[in-house]
């Protein structure tokens, strides 16, 4: 009886501890990588205006995009389940969405840089949950897709 | 072929509109990726396999859209948009559409 209890408790606590420890560490290193790459890309002009400044002197325009699929960890899922009972702000999922969006934006910026662009106009963000909505095990993840028009001067 | 998601192409004039062009693809993911994803749910982080799948599928949808534009004799596609839908269990549709035009 007590053995069963211990096994049950370990079965609940182990994934929680793994999610909290490794999940937090992975999130920190991802945020650090995002901050570093964003600092490298501050010279790029990024706007969601359809037509940016000085359209007369543009030499070329091309479509660029970036996508990222980020999964939640077990601890975040658990914290979110608790939050659903009492309501309010779900911080753990907010950071998840922001990470996915920043990653997608950076991939788009890096693609624009490769084609020699200095600006991106008309940026759009799309989110979907096609993979999690259609999967049997309901893997909780967010999918963000960023697209825009890269401008070459 | 110039592709943009703006309504006009900076530095060019649109001479002629050839009509709506579209491309879609439906992709199924395999079980291996599902297993990897459920493991990732424990510790969090990027699901690289899914990112690749979606990126590759979007590229294919764009390619199909462009070949339609080619057939219409267009040399650019403007105002490109994407939508996604969940068709059936384990499969996703990616759809790209835009307006095929002739520019100077």
gemmi code that builds the backbone of each chain (N, CA, C; Angstrom):
import gemmi

chains = {
    "A": [
        ("UNK", (0.839, -1.206, 0.000), (0.000, 0.000, 0.000), (0.871, 1.252, 0.000)),
        ("UNK", (1.795, 1.334, 0.955), (2.642, 2.520, 1.040), (3.591, 2.578, -0.158)),
        ("UNK", (3.994, 1.378, -0.638), (4.853, 1.347, -1.827), (4.141, 1.926, -3.042)),
        ("UNK", (2.881, 1.528, -3.177), (2.072, 2.046, -4.282), (1.969, 3.559, -4.222)),
        ("UNK", (1.787, 4.050, -3.015), (1.657, 5.499, -2.803), (2.928, 6.224, -3.235)),
        ("UNK", (4.074, 5.617, -2.818), (5.364, 6.230, -3.152), (5.562, 6.277, -4.672)),
        ("UNK", (5.197, 5.149, -5.325), (5.345, 5.100, -6.784), (4.448, 6.145, -7.447)),
        ("UNK", (3.232, 6.289, -6.945), (2.311, 7.283, -7.496), (2.869, 8.692, -7.325)),
        ("UNK", (3.388, 8.968, -6.122), (3.921, 10.301, -5.838), (5.117, 10.606, -6.741)),
        ("UNK", (5.995, 9.564, -6.913), (7.154, 9.761, -7.798), (6.696, 10.000, -9.239)),
        ("UNK", (5.670, 9.223, -9.637), (5.131, 9.358, -10.996), (4.603, 10.753, -11.270)),
        ("UNK", (4.113, 11.434, -10.235), (3.615, 12.796, -10.418), (4.752, 13.807, -10.298)),
        ("UNK", (5.606, 13.595, -9.299), (6.637, 14.596, -9.003), (7.797, 14.594, -9.993)),
        ("UNK", (8.170, 13.409, -10.499), (9.330, 13.325, -11.385), (9.147, 14.145, -12.667)),
        ("UNK", (8.016, 13.952, -13.400), (7.826, 14.782, -14.592), (7.746, 16.271, -14.258)),
        ("UNK", (7.152, 16.588, -13.102), (7.060, 17.988, -12.682), (8.444, 18.576, -12.459)),
        ("UNK", (9.286, 17.825, -11.752), (10.643, 18.289, -11.461), (11.456, 18.410, -12.747)),
        ("UNK", (11.294, 17.418, -13.649), (11.992, 17.449, -14.940), (11.559, 18.665, -15.741)),
        ("UNK", (10.242, 18.882, -15.783), (9.702, 20.018, -16.524), (10.189, 21.326, -15.942)),
        ("UNK", (10.168, 21.420, -14.620), (10.572, 22.656, -13.960), (12.053, 22.923, -14.170)),
        ("UNK", (12.873, 21.898, -13.949), (14.329, 22.057, -14.044), (14.799, 22.243, -15.465)),
        ("UNK", (14.590, 21.210, -16.296), (15.111, 21.252, -17.663), (14.347, 22.283, -18.497)),
        ("UNK", (13.034, 22.337, -18.299), (12.213, 23.292, -19.041), (12.654, 24.715, -18.794)),
        ("UNK", (12.908, 25.044, -17.520), (13.334, 26.402, -17.157), (14.710, 26.718, -17.738)),
        ("UNK", (15.604, 25.710, -17.678), (16.951, 25.903, -18.206), (16.899, 26.123, -19.717)),
        ("UNK", (16.100, 25.298, -20.396), (15.994, 25.424, -21.855), (15.382, 26.763, -22.249)),
        ("UNK", (14.396, 27.196, -21.454), (13.759, 28.478, -21.750), (14.755, 29.619, -21.584)),
        ("UNK", (15.550, 29.552, -20.507), (16.554, 30.603, -20.270), (17.550, 30.678, -21.408)),
        ("UNK", (18.035, 29.492, -21.860), (19.045, 29.541, -22.916), (18.413, 30.016, -24.227)),
        ("UNK", (17.146, 29.661, -24.443), (16.470, 30.143, -25.652), (16.301, 31.665, -25.607)),
        ("UNK", (15.874, 32.191, -24.439), (15.693, 33.641, -24.292), (17.015, 34.376, -24.483)),
        ("UNK", (18.109, 33.784, -23.972), (19.427, 34.393, -24.129), (19.815, 34.435, -25.604)),
        ("UNK", (19.538, 33.323, -26.318), (19.871, 33.256, -27.740), (19.034, 34.265, -28.529)),
        ("UNK", (17.742, 34.401, -28.145), (16.867, 35.379, -28.814), (17.396, 36.795, -28.625)),
        ("UNK", (17.774, 37.116, -27.370), (18.252, 38.468, -27.065), (19.522, 38.779, -27.842)),
        ("UNK", (20.409, 37.772, -27.959), (21.674, 37.973, -28.663), (21.426, 38.217, -30.154)),
        ("UNK", (20.547, 37.376, -30.744), (20.296, 37.516, -32.181), (19.506, 38.784, -32.491)),
        ("UNK", (18.638, 39.185, -31.566), (17.895, 40.427, -31.781), (18.835, 41.632, -31.747)),
        ("UNK", (19.831, 41.554, -30.857), (20.813, 42.643, -30.779), (21.609, 42.741, -32.077)),
        ("UNK", (21.842, 41.590, -32.751), (22.575, 41.583, -34.019), (21.749, 42.160, -35.164)),
        ("UNK", (20.424, 42.200, -34.985), (19.552, 42.583, -36.090), (18.875, 43.928, -35.898)),
        ("UNK", (19.386, 44.759, -34.989), (18.715, 46.036, -34.703), (18.792, 47.015, -35.864)),
        ("UNK", (19.742, 46.790, -36.811), (19.877, 47.717, -37.932), (18.794, 47.508, -38.989)),
        ("UNK", (18.076, 46.396, -38.923), (17.023, 46.092, -39.892), (15.755, 46.872, -39.526)),
        ("UNK", (15.170, 47.562, -40.520), (13.927, 48.300, -40.268), (12.747, 47.337, -40.484)),
        ("UNK", (11.949, 47.163, -39.453), (10.854, 46.198, -39.512), (9.550, 46.931, -39.236)),
        ("UNK", (8.574, 46.806, -40.136), (7.320, 47.528, -39.948), (6.133, 46.698, -40.435)),
        ("UNK", (4.965, 46.965, -39.878), (3.778, 46.319, -40.438), (2.976, 47.270, -41.320)),
        ("UNK", (3.620, 48.378, -41.706), (3.014, 49.255, -42.709), (3.076, 48.567, -44.062)),
        ("UNK", (2.031, 48.744, -44.865), (2.053, 48.125, -46.192), (3.112, 48.773, -47.069)),
        ("UNK", (3.208, 50.092, -46.978), (4.217, 50.830, -47.729), (5.074, 51.585, -46.718)),
        ("UNK", (6.360, 51.279, -46.667), (7.261, 51.934, -45.731), (7.767, 53.259, -46.282)),
        ("UNK", (8.792, 53.835, -45.650), (9.303, 55.119, -46.097), (10.025, 55.042, -47.444)),
        ("UNK", (9.892, 56.089, -48.235), (10.622, 56.273, -49.494), (10.499, 55.100, -50.470)),
        ("UNK", (9.286, 54.785, -50.934), (9.115, 53.627, -51.832), (9.737, 53.835, -53.224)),
        ("UNK", (10.066, 55.120, -53.567), (10.582, 55.388, -54.914), (11.968, 54.792, -55.152)),
        ("UNK", (12.778, 54.719, -54.079), (14.163, 54.303, -54.276), (14.393, 52.805, -54.054)),
        ("UNK", (13.292, 52.028, -54.020), (13.432, 50.590, -53.784), (13.867, 49.881, -55.067)),
        ("UNK", (14.887, 49.033, -54.961), (15.376, 48.305, -56.139), (14.703, 46.947, -56.296)),
        ("UNK", (14.424, 46.291, -55.183), (13.828, 44.965, -55.283), (13.012, 44.613, -54.057)),
        ("UNK", (12.051, 43.701, -54.244), (11.219, 43.270, -53.129), (10.992, 41.779, -53.253)),
        ("UNK", (11.040, 41.085, -52.148), (10.785, 39.648, -52.201), (10.144, 39.172, -50.911)),
        ("UNK", (9.422, 38.070, -51.024), (8.708, 37.518, -49.881), (9.676, 36.780, -48.956)),
        ("UNK", (9.577, 37.054, -47.649), (10.383, 36.303, -46.676), (9.472, 35.799, -45.565)),
        ("UNK", (9.873, 34.692, -44.935), (9.038, 34.142, -43.868), (9.879, 33.348, -42.886)),
        ("UNK", (9.295, 33.088, -41.743), (9.965, 32.264, -40.743), (8.921, 31.608, -39.868)),
        ("UNK", (9.210, 30.399, -39.418), (8.237, 29.700, -38.582), (8.913, 29.004, -37.422)),
        ("UNK", (8.161, 28.783, -36.359), (8.691, 28.046, -35.217), (7.551, 27.313, -34.514)),
        ("UNK", (7.832, 26.092, -34.095), (6.881, 25.320, -33.295), (7.540, 25.048, -31.948)),
        ("UNK", (6.965, 25.559, -30.878), (7.559, 25.396, -29.547), (6.591, 24.639, -28.648)),
        ("UNK", (7.118, 23.663, -27.928), (6.297, 22.850, -27.036), (6.366, 23.378, -25.603)),
        ("UNK", (5.290, 23.175, -24.872), (5.296, 23.511, -23.448), (6.008, 22.394, -22.690)),
        ("UNK", (6.437, 22.689, -21.463), (6.952, 21.599, -20.640), (5.875, 21.157, -19.646)),
        ("UNK", (6.144, 20.064, -18.979), (5.135, 19.461, -18.115), (4.754, 20.397, -16.971)),
        ("UNK", (5.727, 21.122, -16.444), (5.454, 22.021, -15.327), (4.518, 23.158, -15.741)),
        ("UNK", (4.763, 23.699, -16.924), (3.904, 24.775, -17.428), (2.477, 24.285, -17.650)),
        ("UNK", (2.363, 23.082, -18.192), (1.039, 22.507, -18.421), (0.304, 22.363, -17.096)),
        ("UNK", (1.046, 21.910, -16.089), (0.477, 21.710, -14.755), (0.073, 23.056, -14.138)),
        ("UNK", (0.960, 24.051, -14.238), (0.677, 25.381, -13.688), (-0.535, 25.998, -14.375)),
        ("UNK", (-0.640, 25.747, -15.689), (-1.768, 26.291, -16.446), (-3.080, 25.623, -16.024)),
        ("UNK", (-3.009, 24.330, -15.735), (-4.203, 23.602, -15.295), (-4.695, 24.153, -13.958)),
        ("UNK", (-3.760, 24.486, -13.063), (-4.128, 25.092, -11.780), (-4.747, 26.470, -12.011)),
        ("UNK", (-4.140, 27.224, -12.924), (-4.596, 28.577, -13.214), (-6.013, 28.578, -13.790)),
        ("UNK", (-6.335, 27.526, -14.519), (-7.669, 27.430, -15.103), (-8.757, 27.356, -14.036)),
        ("UNK", (-8.403, 26.844, -12.873), (-9.395, 26.725, -11.797), (-9.721, 28.104, -11.226)),
        ("UNK", (-8.670, 28.911, -10.964), (-8.916, 30.192, -10.317), (-8.976, 31.363, -11.292)),
        ("UNK", (-8.615, 31.124, -12.547), (-8.669, 32.198, -13.542), (-7.502, 33.157, -13.409)),
        ("UNK", (-7.417, 34.105, -14.337), (-6.353, 35.117, -14.289), (-5.317, 34.932, -15.374)),
        ("UNK", (-4.216, 35.644, -15.213), (-3.178, 35.677, -16.234), (-2.351, 34.390, -16.235)),
        ("UNK", (-2.173, 33.807, -17.440), (-1.352, 32.595, -17.561), (0.050, 32.982, -18.018)),
        ("UNK", (0.886, 33.346, -17.057), (2.237, 33.818, -17.380), (3.045, 32.775, -18.138)),
        ("UNK", (2.888, 31.498, -17.715), (3.742, 30.457, -18.290), (3.475, 30.295, -19.787)),
        ("UNK", (2.229, 30.513, -20.211), (1.931, 30.389, -21.637), (2.265, 31.675, -22.387)),
        ("UNK", (2.236, 32.798, -21.675), (2.612, 34.070, -22.315), (4.052, 34.030, -22.810)),
        ("UNK", (4.945, 33.544, -21.953), (6.352, 33.487, -22.361), (6.526, 32.518, -23.533)),
        ("UNK", (5.738, 31.452, -23.528), (5.814, 30.462, -24.602), (5.444, 31.094, -25.947)),
        ("UNK", (4.322, 31.814, -25.969), (3.877, 32.473, -27.199), (4.921, 33.486, -27.673)),
        ("UNK", (5.456, 34.257, -26.711), (6.442, 35.276, -27.080), (7.711, 34.670, -27.636)),
        ("UNK", (8.130, 33.555, -27.051), (9.329, 32.879, -27.551), (9.117, 32.429, -28.992)),
        ("UNK", (7.972, 31.824, -29.260), (7.684, 31.329, -30.611), (7.633, 32.491, -31.602)),
        ("UNK", (7.002, 33.599, -31.188), (6.863, 34.748, -32.081), (8.219, 35.391, -32.369)),
        ("UNK", (9.034, 35.529, -31.313), (10.354, 36.146, -31.511), (11.240, 35.265, -32.373)),
        ("UNK", (11.154, 33.953, -32.168), (11.952, 33.016, -32.962), (11.549, 33.090, -34.439)),
        ("UNK", (10.240, 33.101, -34.694), (9.749, 33.166, -36.073), (10.187, 34.471, -36.737)),
        ("UNK", (10.099, 35.581, -35.981), (10.503, 36.886, -36.507), (11.984, 36.884, -36.866)),
        ("UNK", (12.806, 36.303, -35.962), (14.250, 36.274, -36.213), (14.598, 35.448, -37.444)),
        ("UNK", (13.896, 34.329, -37.624), (14.170, 33.495, -38.808), (13.825, 34.249, -40.083)),
        ("UNK", (12.731, 35.028, -40.008), (12.351, 35.863, -41.148), (13.433, 36.916, -41.412)),
        ("UNK", (13.915, 37.565, -40.334), (14.965, 38.579, -40.463), (16.228, 37.989, -41.069)),
        ("UNK", (16.575, 36.777, -40.631), (17.798, 36.151, -41.136), (17.667, 35.812, -42.617)),
        ("UNK", (16.443, 35.409, -43.018), (16.210, 35.139, -44.441), (16.339, 36.436, -45.249)),
        ("UNK", (15.781, 37.522, -44.691), (15.846, 38.827, -45.382), (17.293, 39.279, -45.537)),
        ("UNK", (18.086, 39.055, -44.493), (19.497, 39.432, -44.528), (20.239, 38.670, -45.628)),
        ("UNK", (19.869, 37.393, -45.778), (20.524, 36.557, -46.795), (20.279, 37.056, -48.208)),
        ("UNK", (19.100, 37.638, -48.454), (18.830, 38.149, -49.797), (19.297, 39.592, -49.953)),
        ("UNK", (19.959, 40.117, -48.932), (20.544, 41.456, -49.037), (19.578, 42.586, -48.747)),
        ("UNK", (18.508, 42.289, -48.011), (17.520, 43.329, -47.694), (17.931, 44.114, -46.451)),
        ("UNK", (17.415, 45.338, -46.353), (17.686, 46.159, -45.177), (16.400, 46.498, -44.426)),
        ("UNK", (15.268, 46.192, -45.044), (13.979, 46.502, -44.408), (12.998, 45.371, -44.676)),
        ("UNK", (12.021, 45.242, -43.802), (10.902, 44.323, -44.072), (9.604, 45.094, -43.852)),
        ("UNK", (8.750, 45.089, -44.869), (7.455, 45.771, -44.777), (6.335, 44.746, -44.656)),
        ("UNK", (5.222, 45.246, -44.185), (3.969, 44.470, -44.153), (4.115, 43.126, -43.415)),
        ("UNK", (4.635, 43.199, -42.219), (4.811, 41.974, -41.441), (3.479, 41.467, -40.913)),
        ("UNK", (3.268, 40.174, -41.045), (2.042, 39.539, -40.547), (2.417, 38.343, -39.684)),
        ("UNK", (1.638, 38.125, -38.642), (1.839, 36.941, -37.806), (0.632, 36.027, -37.907)),
        ("UNK", (0.909, 34.750, -38.050), (-0.166, 33.747, -38.039), (0.134, 32.745, -36.950)),
        ("UNK", (-0.872, 32.368, -36.213), (-0.682, 31.259, -35.273), (-1.675, 30.177, -35.628)),
        ("UNK", (-1.283, 28.951, -35.395), (-2.204, 27.853, -35.647), (-1.913, 26.746, -34.651)),
        ("UNK", (-2.817, 25.829, -34.542), (-2.531, 24.658, -33.706), (-2.920, 23.397, -34.453)),
        ("UNK", (-2.609, 23.390, -35.761), (-3.027, 22.260, -36.583), (-2.442, 20.941, -36.108)),
        ("UNK", (-1.162, 20.954, -35.742), (-0.544, 19.680, -35.380), (-1.071, 19.153, -34.050)),
        ("UNK", (-1.249, 20.062, -33.081), (-1.756, 19.583, -31.794), (-3.249, 19.270, -31.857)),
        ("UNK", (-3.973, 20.049, -32.697), (-5.416, 19.813, -32.791), (-5.730, 18.495, -33.483)),
        ("UNK", (-4.784, 18.031, -34.336), (-5.088, 16.827, -35.086), (-4.379, 15.601, -34.521)),
        ("UNK", (-3.616, 15.795, -33.458), (-2.878, 14.631, -32.977), (-3.628, 13.936, -31.848)),
        ("UNK", (-3.378, 12.667, -31.722), (-4.098, 11.857, -30.744), (-3.695, 12.222, -29.321)),
        ("UNK", (-2.376, 12.466, -29.130), (-1.921, 12.682, -27.766), (-1.997, 14.148, -27.318)),
        ("UNK", (-2.560, 15.010, -28.187), (-2.769, 16.415, -27.832), (-1.495, 17.066, -27.287)),
        ("UNK", (-0.398, 16.881, -28.008), (0.853, 17.512, -27.592), (0.664, 19.029, -27.602)),
        ("UNK", (0.807, 19.652, -26.429), (0.565, 21.085, -26.333), (1.736, 21.849, -26.914)),
        ("UNK", (1.476, 22.571, -28.013), (2.541, 23.344, -28.626), (1.936, 24.545, -29.325)),
        ("UNK", (2.778, 25.550, -29.604), (2.308, 26.702, -30.362), (3.084, 26.797, -31.662)),
        ("UNK", (2.386, 27.152, -32.731), (2.992, 27.293, -34.040), (2.809, 28.733, -34.490)),
        ("UNK", (3.915, 29.403, -34.724), (3.849, 30.796, -35.168), (4.539, 30.913, -36.519)),
        ("UNK", (3.917, 31.662, -37.402), (4.471, 31.885, -38.736), (4.506, 33.396, -38.973)),
        ("UNK", (5.673, 33.936, -39.275), (5.817, 35.357, -39.549), (6.186, 35.533, -41.014)),
        ("UNK", (5.562, 36.493, -41.692), (5.911, 36.732, -43.089), (5.900, 38.226, -43.388)),
        ("UNK", (6.617, 38.603, -44.418), (6.685, 40.012, -44.788), (7.345, 40.182, -46.143)),
        ("UNK", (7.498, 41.421, -46.559), (8.132, 41.727, -47.829), (9.490, 42.365, -47.556)),
        ("UNK", (10.561, 41.683, -47.979), (11.909, 42.194, -47.775), (12.221, 43.219, -48.855)),
        ("UNK", (12.803, 44.337, -48.437), (13.057, 45.456, -49.345), (14.565, 45.625, -49.557)),
        ("UNK", (14.950, 45.616, -50.824), (16.360, 45.816, -51.168), (16.509, 47.211, -51.789)),
        ("UNK", (17.380, 48.001, -51.201), (17.569, 49.385, -51.691), (18.626, 49.450, -52.780)),
    ],
    "B": [
        ("UNK", (10.378, 35.544, -60.986), (9.033, 35.800, -60.429), (9.172, 36.534, -59.093)),
        ("UNK", (8.534, 37.719, -59.007), (8.583, 38.482, -57.755), (7.360, 38.118, -56.916)),
        ("UNK", (7.599, 37.808, -55.660), (6.502, 37.477, -54.747), (6.564, 38.437, -53.566)),
        ("UNK", (5.455, 39.107, -53.270), (5.407, 40.002, -52.106), (4.051, 39.845, -51.411)),
        ("UNK", (3.997, 40.218, -50.140), (2.689, 40.208, -49.489), (2.111, 41.615, -49.345)),
        ("UNK", (2.698, 42.575, -50.064), (2.122, 43.915, -50.120), (1.230, 44.022, -51.359)),
        ("UNK", (0.383, 45.051, -51.382), (-0.565, 45.170, -52.492), (0.090, 45.691, -53.769)),
        ("UNK", (1.195, 46.403, -53.578), (1.934, 46.891, -54.739), (3.385, 46.453, -54.592)),
        ("UNK", (4.137, 46.528, -55.678), (5.558, 46.217, -55.592), (6.325, 47.529, -55.649)),
        ("UNK", (7.039, 47.864, -54.580), (7.768, 49.126, -54.577), (8.753, 49.174, -55.739)),
        ("UNK", (8.758, 50.265, -56.450), (9.682, 50.416, -57.566), (9.165, 49.865, -58.894)),
        ("UNK", (7.959, 49.274, -58.883), (7.378, 48.740, -60.123), (5.932, 49.193, -60.256)),
        ("UNK", (5.435, 49.200, -61.487), (4.015, 49.480, -61.700), (3.316, 48.215, -62.141)),
        ("UNK", (2.103, 48.008, -61.638), (1.318, 46.851, -62.066), (0.586, 47.226, -63.356)),
        ("UNK", (0.867, 46.473, -64.434), (0.274, 46.801, -65.723), (-1.030, 46.044, -65.939)),
        ("UNK", (-1.086, 44.827, -65.407), (-2.199, 43.954, -65.736), (-2.442, 42.982, -64.591)),
        ("UNK", (-3.703, 42.708, -64.280), (-4.017, 41.700, -63.265), (-4.460, 40.430, -63.973)),
        ("UNK", (-3.783, 39.320, -63.682), (-4.112, 38.062, -64.372), (-5.048, 37.170, -63.554)),
        ("UNK", (-5.324, 37.550, -62.318), (-6.305, 36.794, -61.521), (-5.700, 36.097, -60.304)),
        ("UNK", (-6.591, 35.461, -59.557), (-6.187, 34.800, -58.312), (-5.430, 33.512, -58.611)),
        ("UNK", (-4.318, 33.322, -57.931), (-3.593, 32.058, -58.044), (-3.491, 31.432, -56.662)),
        ("UNK", (-3.484, 30.115, -56.622), (-3.479, 29.452, -55.329), (-2.706, 28.145, -55.372)),
        ("UNK", (-2.258, 27.738, -54.214), (-1.565, 26.459, -54.116), (-1.836, 25.879, -52.751)),
        ("UNK", (-2.067, 24.592, -52.694), (-2.262, 23.993, -51.369), (-1.509, 22.681, -51.272)),
        ("UNK", (-1.324, 22.242, -50.054), (-0.744, 20.922, -49.837), (-1.260, 20.400, -48.513)),
        ("UNK", (-1.485, 19.103, -48.467), (-1.911, 18.494, -47.212), (-0.832, 17.511, -46.794)),
        ("UNK", (-0.331, 17.700, -45.591), (0.773, 16.878, -45.121), (0.365, 16.106, -43.875)),
        ("UNK", (0.795, 14.865, -43.839), (0.591, 14.064, -42.634), (1.935, 13.906, -41.937)),
        ("UNK", (1.920, 13.954, -40.639), (3.162, 13.734, -39.900), (3.238, 12.262, -39.528)),
        ("UNK", (4.453, 11.776, -39.291), (4.545, 10.358, -38.972), (4.656, 10.138, -37.472)),
        ("UNK", (4.437, 8.885, -37.092), (4.317, 8.534, -35.679), (5.589, 8.857, -34.900)),
        ("UNK", (6.743, 8.689, -35.534), (8.009, 8.965, -34.867), (8.082, 10.384, -34.342)),
        ("UNK", (7.592, 11.310, -35.169), (7.595, 12.709, -34.760), (6.644, 12.939, -33.599)),
        ("UNK", (5.538, 12.220, -33.618), (4.555, 12.340, -32.531), (5.152, 11.897, -31.211)),
        ("UNK", (5.913, 10.804, -31.271), (6.535, 10.282, -30.051), (7.570, 11.282, -29.534)),
        ("UNK", (8.380, 11.800, -30.460), (9.385, 12.797, -30.079), (8.709, 14.024, -29.473)),
        ("UNK", (7.558, 14.411, -30.040), (6.841, 15.593, -29.549), (6.296, 15.365, -28.141)),
        ("UNK", (5.796, 14.157, -27.879), (5.242, 13.931, -26.551), (6.349, 13.868, -25.499)),
        ("UNK", (7.551, 13.457, -25.923), (8.692, 13.507, -25.002), (9.082, 14.954, -24.732)),
        ("UNK", (9.046, 15.764, -25.784), (9.380, 17.179, -25.650), (8.421, 17.894, -24.716)),
        ("UNK", (7.198, 17.388, -24.648), (6.210, 18.012, -23.768), (6.597, 17.926, -22.300)),
        ("UNK", (7.511, 17.039, -22.008), (7.985, 16.907, -20.632), (8.923, 18.062, -20.283)),
        ("UNK", (9.846, 18.351, -21.196), (10.892, 19.336, -20.886), (10.772, 20.646, -21.666)),
        ("UNK", (9.823, 20.731, -22.590), (9.654, 21.952, -23.364), (10.694, 22.100, -24.448)),
        ("UNK", (10.592, 23.166, -25.221), (11.559, 23.424, -26.276), (10.966, 23.297, -27.665)),
        ("UNK", (11.792, 23.596, -28.662), (11.292, 23.605, -30.031), (11.074, 22.193, -30.566)),
        ("UNK", (9.967, 22.017, -31.296), (9.702, 20.755, -31.977), (10.226, 20.906, -33.404)),
        ("UNK", (11.521, 20.608, -33.591), (12.196, 20.897, -34.865), (11.543, 20.165, -36.026)),
        ("UNK", (11.126, 18.921, -35.773), (10.500, 18.127, -36.827), (9.238, 18.786, -37.352)),
        ("UNK", (8.436, 19.329, -36.442), (7.198, 19.999, -36.845), (7.489, 21.313, -37.563)),
        ("UNK", (8.492, 22.048, -37.060), (8.865, 23.308, -37.719), (9.261, 23.035, -39.164)),
        ("UNK", (10.102, 21.995, -39.349), (10.535, 21.624, -40.694), (9.359, 21.242, -41.579)),
        ("UNK", (8.472, 20.437, -41.014), (7.306, 19.966, -41.759), (6.465, 21.140, -42.255)),
        ("UNK", (6.203, 22.098, -41.371), (5.365, 23.244, -41.735), (6.064, 24.147, -42.743)),
        ("UNK", (7.379, 24.366, -42.533), (8.136, 25.222, -43.449), (8.167, 24.608, -44.846)),
        ("UNK", (8.448, 23.308, -44.885), (8.519, 22.581, -46.149), (7.153, 22.605, -46.859)),
        ("UNK", (6.078, 22.424, -46.078), (4.731, 22.412, -46.658), (4.367, 23.789, -47.208)),
        ("UNK", (4.746, 24.857, -46.488), (4.457, 26.209, -46.976), (5.205, 26.487, -48.272)),
        ("UNK", (6.454, 26.003, -48.330), (7.260, 26.198, -49.534), (6.585, 25.519, -50.729)),
        ("UNK", (6.087, 24.315, -50.495), (5.421, 23.581, -51.570), (4.152, 24.299, -52.033)),
        ("UNK", (3.378, 24.824, -51.072), (2.159, 25.564, -51.429), (2.507, 26.785, -52.276)),
        ("UNK", (3.598, 27.482, -51.896), (4.031, 28.656, -52.664), (4.441, 28.238, -54.075)),
        ("UNK", (5.195, 27.112, -54.171), (5.641, 26.638, -55.479), (4.467, 26.355, -56.405)),
        ("UNK", (3.432, 25.713, -55.841), (2.255, 25.395, -56.656), (1.539, 26.665, -57.102)),
        ("UNK", (1.495, 27.649, -56.196), (0.882, 28.935, -56.527), (1.663, 29.598, -57.657)),
        ("UNK", (3.005, 29.532, -57.562), (3.846, 30.172, -58.570), (3.722, 29.507, -59.938)),
        ("UNK", (3.554, 28.180, -59.951), (3.440, 27.515, -61.251), (2.115, 27.890, -61.921)),
        ("UNK", (1.089, 28.145, -61.107), (-0.178, 28.646, -61.661), (0.008, 30.035, -62.262)),
        ("UNK", (0.743, 30.874, -61.520), (0.994, 32.245, -61.981), (1.773, 32.214, -63.298)),
        ("UNK", (2.698, 31.264, -63.382), (3.501, 31.081, -64.587), (2.618, 30.761, -65.788)),
        ("UNK", (1.659, 29.861, -65.561), (0.746, 29.455, -66.638), (-0.105, 30.621, -67.125)),
        ("UNK", (-0.397, 31.555, -66.209), (-1.209, 32.716, -66.583), (-0.371, 33.801, -67.247)),
        ("UNK", (0.911, 33.545, -67.380), (1.789, 34.520, -68.017), (2.136, 35.709, -67.142)),
        ("UNK", (2.010, 35.530, -65.822), (2.324, 36.632, -64.909), (3.815, 36.635, -64.598)),
        ("UNK", (4.333, 37.785, -64.200), (5.736, 37.805, -63.763), (5.890, 38.223, -62.302)),
        ("UNK", (4.742, 38.336, -61.581), (4.805, 38.632, -60.144), (3.505, 38.202, -59.470)),
        ("UNK", (3.594, 37.908, -58.184), (2.389, 37.621, -57.396), (2.381, 38.593, -56.224)),
        ("UNK", (1.285, 39.342, -56.084), (1.200, 40.305, -54.991), (0.135, 39.880, -53.971)),
        ("UNK", (0.218, 40.508, -52.796), (-0.771, 40.303, -51.726), (-0.925, 38.831, -51.324)),
        ("UNK", (0.192, 38.154, -51.160), (0.162, 36.729, -50.814), (-0.319, 36.530, -49.377)),
        ("UNK", (-1.210, 35.593, -49.182), (-1.724, 35.270, -47.842), (-1.656, 33.759, -47.626)),
        ("UNK", (-1.623, 33.378, -46.350), (-1.595, 31.952, -46.012), (-2.740, 31.608, -45.081)),
        ("UNK", (-3.300, 30.428, -45.241), (-4.197, 29.917, -44.207), (-3.846, 28.464, -43.944)),
        ("UNK", (-4.193, 28.014, -42.767), (-3.962, 26.612, -42.435), (-5.261, 26.022, -41.939)),
        ("UNK", (-5.447, 24.737, -42.155), (-6.608, 24.098, -41.568), (-6.286, 22.663, -41.191)),
        ("UNK", (-6.972, 22.190, -40.177), (-6.797, 20.819, -39.727), (-7.828, 19.966, -40.449)),
        ("UNK", (-7.355, 19.130, -41.361), (-8.282, 18.388, -42.211), (-8.784, 17.136, -41.498)),
        ("UNK", (-7.843, 16.299, -41.141), (-8.213, 15.053, -40.484), (-7.138, 14.762, -39.448)),
        ("UNK", (-7.337, 13.746, -38.673), (-6.383, 13.455, -37.603), (-4.974, 13.219, -38.152)),
        ("UNK", (-4.031, 13.969, -37.648), (-2.640, 13.780, -38.041), (-2.252, 14.437, -39.347)),
        ("UNK", (-3.151, 15.261, -39.925), (-2.815, 15.911, -41.183), (-3.208, 17.375, -41.148)),
        ("UNK", (-2.460, 18.180, -41.873), (-2.725, 19.609, -41.886), (-2.666, 20.134, -43.309)),
        ("UNK", (-3.530, 21.084, -43.623), (-3.510, 21.690, -44.940), (-2.872, 23.065, -44.854)),
        ("UNK", (-1.975, 23.361, -45.787), (-1.430, 24.702, -45.900), (-1.829, 25.240, -47.250)),
        ("UNK", (-2.329, 26.459, -47.253), (-2.908, 27.039, -48.449), (-2.332, 28.429, -48.640)),
        ("UNK", (-1.796, 28.685, -49.816), (-1.243, 30.004, -50.128), (-2.006, 30.569, -51.305)),
        ("UNK", (-2.344, 31.855, -51.245), (-3.028, 32.470, -52.378), (-2.582, 33.908, -52.565)),
        ("UNK", (-2.720, 34.376, -53.769), (-2.304, 35.735, -54.071), (-2.860, 36.155, -55.419)),
        ("UNK", (-2.477, 37.347, -55.866), (-2.961, 37.858, -57.146), (-1.803, 37.881, -58.133)),
        ("UNK", (-1.992, 37.184, -59.267), (-0.959, 37.156, -60.302), (-1.072, 38.427, -61.133)),
        ("UNK", (0.046, 39.102, -61.315), (0.030, 40.358, -62.065), (1.191, 40.414, -63.056)),
        ("UNK", (1.082, 41.331, -63.992), (2.200, 41.621, -64.895), (2.732, 42.998, -64.518)),
        ("UNK", (4.031, 43.066, -64.270), (4.640, 44.352, -63.894), (5.642, 44.790, -64.952)),
        ("UNK", (6.005, 46.058, -64.896), (6.982, 46.555, -65.877), (8.407, 46.247, -65.439)),
    ],
}
model = gemmi.Model(1)
for chain_id, residues in chains.items():
    chain = gemmi.Chain(chain_id)
    for i, (resn, *xyz) in enumerate(residues, 1):
        res = gemmi.Residue()
        res.name, res.seqid = resn, gemmi.SeqId(i, " ")
        for name, pos in zip(("N", "CA", "C"), xyz):
            atom = gemmi.Atom()
            atom.name, atom.element = name, gemmi.Element(name[0])
            atom.pos, atom.b_iso = gemmi.Position(*pos), 0.0
            res.add_atom(atom)
        chain.add_residue(res)
    model.add_chain(chain)
structure = gemmi.Structure()
structure.add_model(model)
structure.setup_entities()
